[in-house]
Amino acid sequence: MRYTNPKVRLPTVEIHPPGLTHAFHPYAAKFHPSVPCGLLTRFARPGDKVLDPFVGSGTTLVEALAHGCYAVGVDIHPLAVLASRVKTTLLSEAERAEVLSIGKWADSLAEALDANGNRGLFPAKIDPNALPRNIPEFDNRDHWFTKTAQDDLGILRAKILKVKNLRVRDFLWLAMSVVVLRSSRQDSETRYKAIDRLYLVGSALKAFATRVATMLDGMNEFCTSVDPSLSSRVFNEDIRERGEWFSEGPFDLVITSPPYANSYDYYLYHKQRMNWIGLDFRLAKDREIGSRLEFSSHKIPIEKFFDDMTKAFANVASTLAVGGRCVVVQGDSRVAGVMYSGEDTVRRVTNNSGLIVEDVQSMDLALTSKTFNPQFAVSGKKEHVVVLRRRDM
């Protein structure tokens, strides 16, 4: 790791409880919580307003709230927005109790459907065909899910749709989202290929109950760690445009990790989840910045990525408060056989935005990200933490 400015050090510390709501949902290439935590420790004060314009699963927002700051996030992906919103919404005791009751319902139903016995809330003899189901129609459903898995997920979906409290419903949707992939034939979070996988009746319901319990533990910890007077807002918008999010500024601090060109297709790997929980993956498919769909499949020139990022950071820079800083974590990318430095990318796309580079730290990308499919790994790639400030400071 190198420091170009010895006066600015970027600590990575753990000053908040390490769990909170961070582990609610898997999301490729997300921050380790210590990164935004350390940056907040260095650059933010309680009461500041923090923006993450590529919010992903909301790690920055969770840490900002725990640090005593107001938090705003923007992302074009509906699932990212759902995850970030759920992770930063303080549920009341009554709401947590409702979530717990539905988790117990799912656990008891899984036991009732399982050959090991019929215990809990359900009678000894239960007719699975009598249970209400809501199974959505979508392309290749039978290819990705067995009939048994569809039945179980349909029962779960029907139950969640009856929940009237939207905050509780969103919490349950996120828990179900995790379970969907495990109940499908999709190989993994980073491999969109169908494989033979044994699905046992009741498995999705049991996994859902376990996920709900784990998430409630995190939510309980979060509720005791965050000042309830603080707020967080998450917008399902395109950061290249000045939408509703723009009126939330000015921001005292921006912490973000933008997409790396040609690295991942977020819409694709979460597609089956969104099919089940009522989100439209097409909203992001053709608008995703830096996707493999653009640069590997459609062979779009790299200039498209630079143009998109320039538009995004022009908007971000214009909402930065006097004295504010923008910290960007950007990895190297390979497009059409050419390696592009993440540091150079940040310098290029912020060159005319009114921001100047104050400090850079670089590290081996293999040491910071183990989520991506190994077949996409490229030796020598680095990740860069670039600190920018307003030129008028």
C-alpha positions in Angstrom: 0.0 0.0 0.0 1.3 3.4 -0.9 0.5 6.9 0.5 1.0 9.8 -1.9 0.1 12.3 0.8 1.5 11.5 4.3 -0.8 14.1 5.9 -3.9 12.1 4.9 -4.1 8.6 6.3 -7.1 6.3 5.7 -7.6 4.2 8.8 -9.6 1.0 8.6 -10.9 0.5 12.1 -13.8 -1.3 13.8 -15.5 1.2 16.1 -19.0 -0.1 15.6 -20.4 -3.6 16.3 -19.1 -5.8 13.5 -22.4 -7.4 12.6 -25.2 -4.8 12.5 -27.2 -5.5 9.3 -24.3 -6.0 6.9 -24.8 -9.8 6.4 -28.5 -9.5 5.5 -28.0 -10.3 1.8 -25.1 -11.4 -0.5 -23.9 -8.9 -3.0 -20.8 -9.2 -5.1 -17.8 -6.9 -4.5 -19.3 -5.1 -1.6 -17.3 -3.1 0.8 -15.9 -4.7 3.9 -17.5 -2.6 6.7 -14.1 -1.5 8.0 -13.5 0.5 4.8 -16.4 3.0 5.1 -16.0 2.9 8.9 -12.4 4.0 8.7 -13.2 6.7 6.1 -16.1 8.0 8.2 -13.8 8.1 11.2 -11.3 10.2 9.3 -13.6 12.6 7.3 -17.0 12.8 8.9 -18.5 14.2 12.0 -21.8 13.2 13.7 -24.7 15.0 12.0 -23.0 15.1 8.6 -24.8 14.0 5.5 -23.2 11.1 3.6 -23.9 10.0 0.0 -23.2 6.7 -1.7 -24.1 7.2 -5.4 -23.5 3.6 -6.3 -25.0 2.2 -3.1 -25.0 -1.5 -3.8 -26.1 -3.4 -0.7 -25.9 -0.3 1.5 -22.7 -0.9 3.5 -21.7 2.8 3.5 -25.2 3.8 4.6 -25.2 1.3 7.5 -21.9 2.6 8.7 -22.8 6.2 8.3 -25.9 5.8 10.5 -23.8 3.9 13.1 -21.4 6.8 13.0 -24.1 9.3 13.7 -24.6 10.7 10.2 -27.5 11.0 7.9 -27.3 8.8 4.8 -28.5 8.9 1.2 -28.0 6.2 -1.4 -28.7 5.9 -5.1 -28.7 2.8 -7.3 -30.2 1.8 -10.6 -30.7 -1.8 -9.4 -34.1 -2.5 -7.7 -32.6 -5.3 -5.5 -29.8 -3.1 -4.4 -32.3 -0.4 -3.3 -34.4 -3.0 -1.5 -31.4 -4.4 0.4 -30.1 -1.0 1.3 -33.5 0.3 2.4 -34.1 -2.8 4.6 -30.7 -2.7 6.1 -31.1 1.0 7.1 -34.7 1.0 8.3 -35.1 0.8 12.1 -37.9 -1.6 12.8 -40.1 -1.0 15.9 -40.5 -3.8 18.5 -43.9 -4.5 17.2 -42.6 -4.8 13.6 -39.8 -7.1 14.7 -42.4 -9.2 16.6 -44.4 -9.6 13.4 -41.3 -10.6 11.5 -40.5 -13.2 14.2 -44.0 -14.7 14.1 -43.8 -15.2 10.3 -40.4 -16.8 10.7 -41.8 -19.2 13.3 -44.7 -19.9 10.9 -42.3 -20.9 8.2 -40.2 -23.1 10.5 -43.3 -24.9 11.8 -44.6 -25.4 8.3 -41.3 -26.8 7.1 -41.4 -29.3 9.9 -45.0 -30.2 9.0 -44.1 -30.9 5.4 -41.0 -32.8 6.4 -41.0 -36.6 6.8 -39.3 -36.2 10.2 -42.5 -35.3 11.9 -45.4 -32.8 12.3 -44.9 -30.4 15.1 -45.4 -26.8 15.9 -48.3 -24.7 14.8 -49.6 -27.1 12.2 -51.8 -30.2 12.7 -50.3 -33.7 12.4 -51.9 -34.2 9.0 -51.6 -31.3 6.5 -52.7 -31.3 2.9 -50.0 -29.4 1.0 -52.4 -28.8 -1.8 -54.7 -26.8 0.4 -52.0 -24.2 1.2 -52.4 -20.9 -0.8 -49.7 -20.3 -3.4 -48.6 -17.4 -5.5 -46.2 -18.6 -8.2 -45.3 -15.9 -10.7 -45.0 -16.5 -14.4 -41.6 -15.8 -15.9 -39.4 -17.1 -18.7 -37.7 -20.5 -18.1 -39.2 -20.9 -14.7 -39.2 -24.7 -14.9 -35.6 -24.7 -16.1 -34.4 -22.9 -13.0 -36.7 -24.3 -10.4 -38.1 -27.8 -9.7 -41.9 -28.1 -9.2 -41.3 -28.8 -5.5 -39.2 -25.7 -5.1 -41.9 -23.6 -6.9 -44.5 -25.0 -4.6 -42.6 -24.0 -1.4 -41.6 -20.6 -2.8 -45.2 -20.0 -3.9 -46.4 -20.7 -0.4 -43.9 -18.3 1.0 -44.7 -15.6 -1.5 -48.4 -15.9 -0.8 -47.8 -15.4 2.9 -45.6 -12.3 2.4 -48.1 -10.7 0.0 -50.7 -10.7 2.8 -48.5 -8.6 5.1 -49.9 -5.1 5.2 -47.0 -3.3 6.9 -44.7 -2.4 4.0 -41.6 -2.1 6.2 -42.2 -5.7 7.5 -43.0 -6.9 4.0 -39.8 -5.5 2.6 -37.8 -7.2 5.4 -39.4 -10.5 4.5 -38.9 -10.0 0.8 -35.2 -9.6 1.4 -35.0 -12.7 3.5 -36.9 -14.6 0.7 -34.5 -13.2 -1.9 -31.6 -15.0 -0.2 -33.5 -18.2 -0.2 -34.6 -18.1 -3.8 -31.1 -18.7 -5.2 -30.4 -21.5 -2.8 -33.7 -23.1 -3.9 -32.9 -22.8 -7.6 -30.7 -24.6 -10.1 -28.4 -21.6 -10.5 -24.9 -22.6 -9.7 -23.8 -19.7 -7.6 -23.8 -15.9 -7.0 -21.3 -15.5 -9.8 -22.1 -18.3 -12.2 -25.3 -18.1 -14.1 -25.6 -21.7 -15.2 -28.2 -24.4 -14.3 -26.9 -27.4 -12.5 -28.5 -30.6 -11.1 -29.4 -29.8 -7.5 -31.5 -31.9 -5.1 -34.3 -30.0 -3.6 -36.1 -31.4 -0.5 -39.7 -30.4 0.3 -39.8 -27.6 2.9 -36.2 -26.6 2.4 -37.0 -23.1 1.2 -39.3 -22.5 4.2 -36.7 -23.8 6.7 -34.0 -21.7 5.1 -36.3 -18.7 5.2 -37.0 -19.2 8.9 -33.2 -19.4 9.6 -32.5 -16.3 7.5 -35.2 -14.3 9.3 -33.8 -15.3 12.7 -30.3 -14.2 11.7 -31.5 -10.9 10.2 -33.5 -10.2 13.4 -30.4 -10.6 15.4 -28.7 -8.0 13.2 -31.7 -5.7 13.3 -31.8 -5.8 17.1 -28.1 -4.9 17.2 -28.6 -2.1 14.7 -31.6 -0.6 16.6 -29.4 -0.3 19.7 -26.5 1.2 17.8 -28.2 3.9 15.8 -29.8 7.1 17.0 -33.5 6.9 16.0 -33.6 10.6 15.0 -31.2 9.9 12.1 -32.7 9.1 8.7 -31.6 7.3 5.6 -33.1 7.6 2.1 -32.4 5.3 -0.9 -33.4 6.2 -4.4 -33.9 3.7 -7.3 -32.6 6.2 -9.8 -29.8 6.7 -12.4 -26.9 8.7 -10.9 -26.2 10.1 -14.4 -29.4 12.1 -14.1 -30.4 14.7 -11.5 -33.4 12.9 -10.1 -35.1 13.2 -6.7 -31.9 12.2 -5.0 -30.2 15.5 -6.2 -32.4 17.6 -3.9 -31.1 15.8 -0.8 -27.7 17.6 -1.1 -25.4 19.2 -0.3 -23.4 16.3 1.1 -20.5 16.6 3.5 -18.9 13.3 2.4 -19.3 10.9 -0.5 -18.0 7.3 -0.1 -18.6 4.9 -3.0 -17.3 2.0 -5.0 -18.5 2.4 -8.6 -18.8 -0.5 -11.0 -15.6 -1.8 -12.5 -15.8 -2.0 -16.3 -16.5 -5.5 -17.7 -16.5 -7.2 -14.3 -20.1 -8.2 -13.4 -23.7 -8.2 -14.5 -25.7 -7.5 -11.4 -29.1 -7.7 -13.1 -28.2 -11.2 -14.4 -27.0 -13.0 -11.3 -29.9 -11.6 -9.2 -32.5 -12.1 -12.0 -34.2 -15.2 -10.5 -34.5 -13.5 -7.2 -36.2 -10.5 -8.7 -38.6 -12.7 -10.6 -39.9 -14.1 -7.3 -40.0 -11.0 -5.1 -41.7 -8.8 -7.6 -38.8 -6.6 -8.9 -38.2 -5.9 -12.6 -34.6 -6.8 -13.6 -35.1 -5.1 -17.0 -35.1 -1.7 -15.2 -31.3 -2.1 -14.8 -30.3 -4.5 -17.6 -29.7 -2.0 -20.3 -28.7 0.9 -18.0 -26.1 -0.8 -15.9 -22.8 1.0 -16.0 -19.7 -1.1 -16.8 -21.5 -4.5 -17.3 -20.0 -7.5 -19.0 -23.1 -7.4 -21.2 -21.9 -4.1 -22.7 -18.2 -4.7 -23.0 -17.9 -8.5 -23.5 -21.2 -9.4 -25.2 -22.0 -6.2 -27.2 -18.3 -5.2 -27.6 -19.1 -1.6 -26.7 -15.9 0.6 -26.7 -14.5 1.6 -23.3 -15.2 5.2 -24.0 -18.9 4.5 -23.1 -17.8 3.6 -19.6 -15.8 6.8 -19.2 -18.6 8.9 -20.5 -21.1 7.3 -18.1 -18.8 7.7 -15.2 -18.0 11.3 -16.1 -21.7 12.2 -16.1 -22.2 10.5 -12.8 -19.4 12.3 -11.0 -20.3 15.6 -12.5 -23.6 15.3 -10.7 -22.0 14.0 -7.5 -19.4 16.8 -7.5 -22.1 19.5 -7.9 -23.8 18.3 -4.7 -20.7 18.2 -2.5 -20.6 20.8 0.3 -17.8 23.3 0.7 -15.1 21.5 2.6 -16.6 18.1 1.5 -14.7 15.1 0.2 -15.4 12.4 -2.2 -13.7 9.0 -1.6 -13.9 6.5 -4.5 -12.8 2.9 -4.4 -12.1 1.8 -7.9 -10.5 -1.4 -9.3 -8.5 -2.0 -12.4 -10.5 -3.3 -15.4 -9.6 -5.3 -18.5 -11.7 -4.5 -21.7 -10.9 -6.0 -25.1 -7.5 -7.2 -23.7 -6.4 -3.8 -22.5 -5.9 -3.1 -18.8 -7.3 0.2 -17.4 -6.0 1.5 -14.1 -8.8 2.3 -11.6 -6.8 5.3 -10.3 -6.4 6.7 -13.8 -10.1 6.1 -14.4 -11.1 8.2 -11.4 -8.7 10.9 -12.4 -10.1 11.0 -15.9 -13.8 11.0 -15.0 -13.4 13.6 -12.3 -11.0 15.9 -14.2 -13.5 18.5 -15.2 -15.9 18.1 -12.2 -14.3 20.6 -9.8 -12.7 17.8 -7.8 -9.0 17.4 -7.3 -7.1 14.3 -6.1 -5.8 14.6 -2.6 -4.6 11.1 -1.9 -4.4 7.6 -3.4 -3.8 4.2 -1.8 -3.5 1.1 -3.9 -3.7 -2.6 -3.0 -3.8 -6.0 -4.7 -7.4 -6.6 -5.8 -7.0 -10.3 -5.0 -6.6 -9.4 -1.4 -9.7 -7.3 -1.2 -12.3 -9.2 -3.3 -12.9 -13.0 -3.2 -16.5 -12.9 -4.5 -16.1 -12.9 -8.3 -15.9 -16.1 -10.3 -12.2 -17.1 -10.4 -12.3 -17.5 -14.2 -12.6 -13.7 -14.4 -9.7 -13.0 -12.2 -6.7 -11.3 -13.8 -3.3 -11.3 -12.2 -1.9 -7.9 -11.2 -5.2 -6.1 -10.9 -5.3 -3.5 -8.1 -7.9 -1.6 -6.2 -7.4 2.1 -5.5 -8.8 4.3 -2.8 -8.9 7.8 -4.2 -9.6 10.8 -2.0 -10.9 13.9 -3.8 -11.8 17.3 -2.5 -13.5 20.3 -3.8 -11.2 22.6 -5.7 -12.3 25.6 -3.8 -11.0 24.4 -0.4 
